[in-house]
Amino acid sequence: MKHGKTHYGYKKHISIDRKHKAIRKYAITSAEVHDSQVFEELLDENNSNRSVWADSAYHSVEREVALPGAHYCSQIHRQVDTQTPLE
């Protein structure tokens, strides 16, 4: 369920190499699997760029701490706080 609606089907998760413009790893999951459940299996130490770009579904404090220790640079988006007014 997402936003009160039931979704059926599959989701594709990919890890790409920006320099070589190639898919390095991929995973296909059923729709009920949260995006963050396949994060670690998509990391590729042979990727030419050590930056990890992902949407806010992949963000967690634990990942932000672990990625630099594994020599990755986190570029994971954070959830926007809609309760805080913009200045």
N, C-alpha and C positions, 0 to 999 in steps of 0.2 A: 504494500500500500504506500502511496505517496500522495500527500495532500488529500487524503480521504478517498482516493480512487484506487481500485485494484488494477494492477498491470500484469499482463502475462507476456511471456516471450523470453528473449535473451539479450544480454548486453555484451558488447565487445570492449575490451580494455587493451590498450597498446602502449608499447614503449618504442619510441623512435629515436634514431640517430640523426640529429639535425645536420651535422656535417656531411654525412653520406646520403641523407634523405632516404633512409631505409628503415623498415620495421625491424626492430631487434628481437622483441618478444611480444607475445600476445596471449590473452586468455579470453575464453568465452564462458560466461556464467548465465545461469537462469536469472530472471528478473528480480527474484527476491533476495539475491545475494547483494549485500552492501558493497559499494565500490571499494571501500577501504580494505576489504578482505583479500584482495589480490595484489595489494600494493607491493609487498616485499618480493613476490615472485616476478614482478615486472622489472625490478632493478637489475641493471646489467653492468657489471664492473668493467666490461670491455667497451662500453659506449665511449665515443670520442669526447663527449661533454659530460662533466660530472654534475651539472645542474639538473635538479629534479623539478619539473613543472607539472602541477596537477591542480585540479579544482578543489574547492573547500571541503568536499566530501572526504578527501584523503588527509586532511589536517588533524593532527593531535599533538599534544605537548610531548608525548613519548617519541614521536617521529622527529620532531624538531630537535630533540636532544640527540637521538641516535644517528641521524643522517651525517652530521659533521664528523662524528666518530668513525663512520664508514667512508669518509672522504667524499661525501656528496655535499652539494650546496643546495639548500632548500629554497625553492621558489614556489612553494605551495600556497595557494590563495587562502585567505582567511574569510570566515563568515562575516558579513557586514552586520554590525549592530544597528538594527532599525529603530531601537529605542533612544539612541543618542542623536540629538539634532546636529545637522551639519553646520559648520561655521562658515 
